[in-house]
Amino acid sequence: MQDFVYYTPTKVYFGRDSDNKIGKVIKEYGYSKVLIHYGGGSAEKSGLLAKIRKQLTDEGIRFVELGGVQANPRIELIRKGIEIAKKEAVDFILAVGGGSVIDSAKGIGMGLANKMDPWDMIIGQIRPEKGFPVGVVLTIASAGSEMSNSHVVTNGNIKRSLNHDLLRPVVAFCNPQYTFTVSKFQTACGIADTLMHTIERYFTAEEGSELTDLIAEGLMVAVKKAGLTAIKEPDNYEARATLMWASSLSHNGLTGCGRNMLFPVHKLEHDLSGLYDIAHAAGLTVLFPAWAKYMYHHDIPRFCRFAVKVWDVVMDEAHPEKTALEGIETIKRYFKEIGMPTTMSELGISPSEYDKIADMTTDKGNRTIMSYRPLNKEDIIKIYRLAE
């Protein structure tokens, strides 16, 4: 096991009554003016925004609002949020939504605290020196951004990330009931995203920790089961609660303690969703099985364990590579079962586009993506072909 630092400062209020505490908790923290940041109309239609406004008003907390966050959050709206927050002397940002809204709020906070353009910080991988308080009212179980140290932003067709502990939210309010009306496709995206946040931590070259492995495997098994239930029974509270809590734990670092986290599939995917504006999770469900087929021979015992422990594949002691490959095929079938794409053609991406995408990911062949071994442009195109 490698040495590690585990830091999770986010205070989580979880359950049916959690959203009734928003105003009171923000008041207890001492904040006096809030920027409410959200996406489309669902937060308004559900009555959640009205509930938040009333709570803040009842507690004597002033607020301004900025909606319009879209999937793959744009730097332009983040910059607008920074200007509004400056003008209005905001001292707290409340993200109401899922990963895109939270990442947008983190970008606003990073720009405010460090007096720099957030995109310059992302492209230059400039570590923030100060943090700005961000809270979350979670409405989608997916990205885990409510407890993570990461955020992903899109500028034009370029999608990039920055990770730092100062990006972790101060507080998160998580009521699974707000996910009952999430569409079947978005629910499936959340299931896939949660699985992938743990899978990316699970497959690394270094020897890890048995305890961390068991935690990761337990989380994936729970998500696998709860995911099928939530797809069939959208208002099943226990299934929705499992998915919401798992989404937080899968991306707050817990399932990777003692391992070196590289996230190669995420790095390959960012340019797919940046260029084609597809759902991030859809790109992941297409690319992961292909990446796994391309890389499994570097760690056959690990892929076998994944197949047996998580996907109930029977171990073939005489031919372990068959067990590894069956595990990859089983998760691919699972992605299909919950309604996610598994081929490039389903994303509307033709082979004629592969060279362009790989050029973006590798800076025209000048950099590699770290995995079990470095992946160059040619490797990446081969992975795309395995995903056809």
Secondary structure as GFF3:
##gff-version 3
##sequence-region A 1 388
A	DSSP	beta_strand	11	14	.	.	.	ID=ss1
A	DSSP	three_ten_helix	18	21	.	.	.	ID=ss2
A	DSSP	alpha_helix	22	29	.	.	.	ID=ss3
A	DSSP	beta_strand	33	38	.	.	.	ID=ss4
A	DSSP	alpha_helix	42	45	.	.	.	ID=ss5
A	DSSP	alpha_helix	48	58	.	.	.	ID=ss6
A	DSSP	beta_strand	62	66	.	.	.	ID=ss7
A	DSSP	alpha_helix	75	88	.	.	.	ID=ss8
A	DSSP	beta_strand	92	97	.	.	.	ID=ss9
A	DSSP	alpha_helix	99	114	.	.	.	ID=ss10
A	DSSP	alpha_helix	118	123	.	.	.	ID=ss11
A	DSSP	beta_strand	134	138	.	.	.	ID=ss12
A	DSSP	beta_strand	150	155	.	.	.	ID=ss13
A	DSSP	beta_strand	158	163	.	.	.	ID=ss14
A	DSSP	three_ten_helix	165	167	.	.	.	ID=ss15
A	DSSP	beta_strand	171	174	.	.	.	ID=ss16
A	DSSP	three_ten_helix	176	179	.	.	.	ID=ss17
A	DSSP	alpha_helix	184	202	.	.	.	ID=ss18
A	DSSP	alpha_helix	210	232	.	.	.	ID=ss19
A	DSSP	alpha_helix	237	250	.	.	.	ID=ss20
A	DSSP	three_ten_helix	254	256	.	.	.	ID=ss21
A	DSSP	alpha_helix	264	276	.	.	.	ID=ss22
A	DSSP	alpha_helix	280	295	.	.	.	ID=ss23
A	DSSP	three_ten_helix	296	298	.	.	.	ID=ss24
A	DSSP	alpha_helix	300	311	.	.	.	ID=ss25
A	DSSP	alpha_helix	320	337	.	.	.	ID=ss26
A	DSSP	three_ten_helix	345	347	.	.	.	ID=ss27
A	DSSP	three_ten_helix	351	353	.	.	.	ID=ss28
A	DSSP	alpha_helix	354	362	.	.	.	ID=ss29
A	DSSP	alpha_helix	377	386	.	.	.	ID=ss30
###
